[in-house]
């Protein structure tokens, strides 16, 4: 190793920073986060460093550097654009056996700053020994996506339980097994969901019956987004990677399903218009049964589970069974599909409000206030409305909405085979009849902006991909 990776305790320790510009400010920020007593030597200070000085977060020691300023410091950082001065700081520090770092000059560093993933008290440091800092930064960015933000809280809670666990289990191997189960089980999932009391209860349960496989599992409702795998949330990906079993719908794209943990069981509980292959009651039963077996169950739904996704109904059943649950929101189709079609849901000149509506109109009177829906200067985003497009068009026009109101029908939104059909309210039925499912109906003046703002598949960098289909029907 070119450098020994160590973690230094800088709390209340004096550290000298020679330089007061933007680069120095970044180093000062790290030092302050570590609790160091920061002393700055610089002829002038940047606005950021000046603010730290004014708020007494740092001490502006002097405007000129002298070697005796190193006499009682723990380490020193040279962050100036004067190479001669930087070299002098390094030489003086070496004579006094003080650790020194000259920014962006690896040969003049007796210590280096790694790229850091901060989940305090968990801290991950990555270093290329000064040879390829950009590569180290790219690795850090990848780790940032893999390590949940809850790791720090998990470590904090675990630390408060160490003595109790030590008293309960005499051997090191037993304690190790306990923590392995905790960090790979409900304790980790509940902590990630911010359910800290429940997380500690799960630790107590595990400590009371560590070999009992009948403890309660966990249900996590995850929104998979409208289709494009890039729109899946980071939290959703992390939960899917921890699942024992995943119950998914047809609206979940194959690309998203490919991200599920390889050894997880996948069960399709999909429903399609007019063809409910799995009844809702069966889905509810499966959620309770699988979680009751102690499994981590992910209920994966297209879009957002709380927007026309029956997520609330399913969680009511889970809650009634006394099973812990969490919700990971997703990007709903109305937000994702319209954005990919270049249709803003609101616009200062065209739409001051937006309504999300289900097109599953009941035959016994749907209860919709058509006079309110027919008002101008608002956007209607209608889910599952293609089969009722004729009724929707008739009701809106008969209640005062202009037949010339712009509309769009977006099929398979955000996917490589997305199709957008645009026209007016009077021919909505024809547009919807031509559109593959799933389809979203967008009614309102903003639909006309598709002609100006459509971007998905229109740039040179996507020329090799299949372009979304656009059909105009005026």
N, C-alpha and C positions, 0 to 999 in steps of 0.2 A: 504494500500500500504506500502511495506517495504521501498520504495524510491519514492520521489516526482520527476516525470519527468520534468525537466526544461531545457531550452536552454540558456547557458551562453554566454554573449558577452565578448570575450577575447581579442578583438582588442587592441593592445598596452598595455595589462596588463601583468605584470611579473608573470611567472609560473616557479616553480623550479622542475627540474627532477633530482633525485638522482639515478645515474646509467648511463652508456654510452654504453651498449651492444646492441644486436639486438632487444630485447624486448623494451628497452628504445627508440630505433630508431623508432619503430612503433608508440609509443605514441607521440614522438616529431613531426612526420609527421602530425598527426591529429592536434596537437597544432598549428603548423605553418600554416596549412590550415585555421585555425580559426583566424589567425592574432595575436597570442600571442607572447609576448617577452619571449623567452625561455632561461632559465639559467640552465646550467648543472653542476652538481657536480659529479665527477667520477675520480678514480685513473687513468683510461685509457679510450680511446674512440675506438669504433669499426670503421672500415674504412668508413662506411656510416655516422656516427656521426662526425667523423674527417673531412669529406668533408664539412659537414654543418658548422663546426667551421671555416674551412679555407676560406669558402665563406662568412663568417660573417652572416650566417643565424641564428646562435645561439651564446650564450656567454658562454664560458667555465669558470665558476666562480671560481672553486677550485678543488683540487684533494681529499680533505677530507671534510666530512660533519660536520657542526657546527649548533647548534640550532638557532643561531642568523641570519642564512641565510634565515629563515622563516619570519623575521620581516616585510617585506614589499611585500610579494608575495600574489597573489590572491588564488592560490591553489598549492598543491605539489603532485608529483608522485614519489613513491619509486619503483624502478625497478632494484634491485640488487639481487644477489643470497645469500646475507648475511641476514638471518632472524632476527638476533639481531639488525642489523642496520635498517632494514625495520621497525621493531617494535618501535625503538627509534624515527624514523622520524614521525611515526603515533602518538605516545604519545606527542611529541613536538608540532605537528600541532594542536592536540586537545587542548592543554593548551593555544594556541594562537588563537583558534577558526578559524583556517585555514582549508579549505577543503582538505582532503587527500585521496589518493588512493594508496594502496599497491597492486601491480600487483599480481594476482592469489592468493590473501589472503582476501577473502570477509569480514571476521569479522573485518579486519583492514582497512575498507574503509568507509569514510563518504560521498563519492560519487563514482559512478562506471561509466565505459565507456560502453555505449550500442553498439550493432551492428547497423551500420549506412547504410542507403540507401541514397546516396548523389545525389540529383538533385537540387543543390543550385540555387535559394534560398529555394527550397523545400527540407527539410531534414526529413527523417523518422528514428526514433530511436526505437530499440527493445531491451527489457531487460528481463531477467529472475530473476532479483534481485540477480544475482550472483550465482544462484542455478544450472543452466543448460546452460552455455554459448554456448555449441555446438548446442543445440536446438535453441537458439536465432540466431545463425549464419545460421542454415538451413532455418529458417523462413525468414531471410534477403535475402538469395539466391533466395527463391521463389518470394519475392516481387521485387527483381531486374528484374525478367523476366516479371513481370506484369506492372511495372511503366516505361513508355517510357522515353528515355533520354531527350526528348524535354520538359519535365515538367518544368524544370528550366527556359528555354527561354519563355515558356508560361506564367509563373508567372511574369517574368521580364516585358514582354510586357503588361500584365494585370495591373501591378503596375503603369506603365506610363500612363495608361488610366483611372485610378481610379477617378481623379478629373473631367475629362470630363464626365464620366458616372454619377458621383454624381450631376453635374450641370444639366444633361439631365433628370434624374429621381429623383423626390423629396423623394419618400418613400423608406424605406429599402426593402420592399417586391418587389418593381419594380426593384430595383438594383439587388436583389438576383436572380430574374427571368432572368434578362439580362445575368448575369454571368453564370447561369446554362445552358442557351441556347448556350452561347459562348463556354463553356468548354465541351459541349456535341455535338458540331456542327462543322462547317467548320473551325472555328478559330483554334480549337485543331488539326484538320487533316492537315491544311495548315502549321501550326507551326511545326508539326512533320515532314513534308516533306521539311522543310527548306525554305519554301516560305513565308518569313516574311512580305514582302510588301503586298502580297495578303491576308495574315492573318489579317493585320491591316485594309485592305479595307473591309474584312468581318465584322470586329467589327463596322466599320462606317456604313455599310449597315444595320447591326442588330440594331444599335442605331437609325438610321433614320426611320426604319420601323420594329420595333420589333415584330409586330404581323402579318407581311406579310409572308404568307407561300409559296409565289411563288418565293422566292429568289433562285439563282442557287445552285445546289447541287455540288457534287464532284465525279469524277471518279478516282478510284485507280486501276491500273493494277498490279496484284500480281502474282508472280511466285510461284506455289505450290510445286515445286520440282518434282523429278521423281516418287515418290510414297510413300516411307518411311516417315511416319508422323514426325519422328525425324529430317528430313532434311528441314522441313518448317522453314523459318527464324522467329526470334522473332518479327521483324517488321511486317512480313506478318500475324502472329497470332494476333497482336494488332489491325491491320486494319480490319481483319475479325471479330473481336469481336465488332467493332464499326459500321459495315455495316447495312444499312437498307435493301439492296437487293444484292444478289450475283448471277452473271451470270457465270456458270462454264462449263468446257469441260469434256468429257468422260475420259480424261487422268488424271483428278484429282481423287485421291484415296478416298474411302469412309471414311478412317480414318482421312484424312485432312478435308473433308466436315463436319465431326462430330464436328469440332472445330469452325464452323461458329456460330455466335450468335443465340441462340435458336429461337428467335422471328423474325429473318431476313427471308425475302422471298428468296427462292432459285429457280433459273430458269436455266434449262439445255439448253445450246446452242451448244451442242456437235456436232462434225463432226467425221466421220469414213471413212476410205479409201473406196471410191466407194459408199458411202452412206451419203451424206451431208443432215442430217435431218433438220438443221437450216442453211439457206443461210447466208453468211457473211453480206449481206446488211441488213438483219433482225436484226442481232446482233448489227450492227452499229446503226440502228434506235432505238433499245431498250436502248442502252447506253445513247444516247442523250435525249430520251423521259423521262427516269426515273430520270436522273440528272436534267432535266429541271423542274421536280416536286419538287426539293429541296432535293432529297434523296442522301444519301451517298451510292454510287454504287461501288461494288468491282467486277472487271472482273478477275476471278480466272482461271489461265491457268496452265496446267501441265508443268513441267520444268521451263525454263526461258522464259518470254513472248517476249523477243526481239531476241530469237534464233529460227527461223522457227516457230514462234508462232503467226504471223500476228499482234503482238502488236503495231508495228509502224503504220500499216494501220488503226487500230481502233482508235488510239490516234489522227491521222490526222483528222478524222471525228469529234472527240470530240473537238479538238482545233478549228476547223473551226466553230463550234457552239458556241464558246466563253465560254466553260465550263472548270473550273479549273480541273487539273488532276495531278496525281502523279504516280510514278512507283516504285514498290518494287521488285527488282530482285529475281530470284530463282535459285536453283542449276539445271543446264541444264542436260538433260539425258546423254549426252556424258561424263560429269564429274562424275555424280552420279552412273550411271549404270556400267561404266567401273571400278570405284573404288571398288564397291561391287563385281565385278567379278574378282578382282585382276589383272586388266590390266592397267598399267600406260600409259597415253596417250603419254608421252615423256620419253625418256631414253637415257642416254649419248651414249650408244653403239648401240641402235636399232632404235631410232627415234629422229631426231633433229627438227622436225616440226610436227604440227598437223593441219588438215583441217576439218572444220565442213561443211558438204555438205547435201543438200536435195536430196532425191532419186526421187522426183517428176519430172522426166525428161520429158520435153515437146516434143510432137510428131513433132513439126515444127522445131526441132533443138534446143537442150538444151543449147548450148553455152558453155558447159564445155570444159575446155582445158585438154583433156584426156592425152596428152603427159606429161603435168605437174603433173597430178594426179597419173600417172603410175610410177613416180620416186620412187626409193627405199629409205630406211631410213626415211620414213615419215609415219604418221598414218592418215588414213582416217576414220572419224566417220560419218556415213551416216544415216541420219534420214529418216524415211518413205521410206526405200529403199527395203523392202522385196519383193514387187511385181515386182520390176525391177532388181532383183538380177542377173538374167541371162544376161541382157544387160550390167549391171555394170561389171560383171566378164569378159564378152567378150571384152568390150572396153578396160579394163585395161590390159588384156593379149595381145590383139592385138597391144597395144601401148607400150609394152615392160615390163610390170610387170610380174614377174615370176609366173607361175601357182602354184608353191609350196609356195607362200607367205602365212604365217599364217593368218587366219581370225577367227572371233568370231561373233556369232549372239546372242545377249543378249535380252531375252524376259522378259517383266514385271520387269525390272531392279529395284533393291533395295527393292522389295516386298517379302513377305514370300514365294511366289511361283515363284520366279525368276528362269529362265532357261538359261543356257549357253551352246551353241553348238559351238564346235571348230573344225576346219579343215583347209583346204587350199583353195586358191582362185579358183581353178578349180572345187571345189564342193560347191561353195557358193550358187548356186541356190538350190541345194538339202537341204542344211542347213536352208536356209530362208523359203523354202516351208514347212518344218516341224515345224517351230517356231510359237508359238502363238503371237498375237499382243498385245500391241505395241512392236516392235522389233527394236533394234539398230544394224547396221552392223559396225563391226570394222575390218579394213583391215590394216595389217602391222606387222612387226616383233614383236611388243610388245604383240600381241595377244598370242604368244607362252608362255608368262610369266604367263598366267592364271594357268598353271599346278603347278607353284611354289608358286604363291602369293594369290591364292583363299583363302579367309578367311570367307566369309559370310556363316553362317550355319555350319562351320567346327569346332567350338570350343565347349568344353563340356558344357559351360553355355547356349548354344542354342540347346542342345540335345533334349529338349522337343518340339522344334518348328519344323515345316515342313522344311526339308532341300532343298535348291535350287537344281534343276536338272542340271546335267552336261552330255552332249552328245559329244563324240569324233568321228569325222569322218575324217580320214586321207586320 
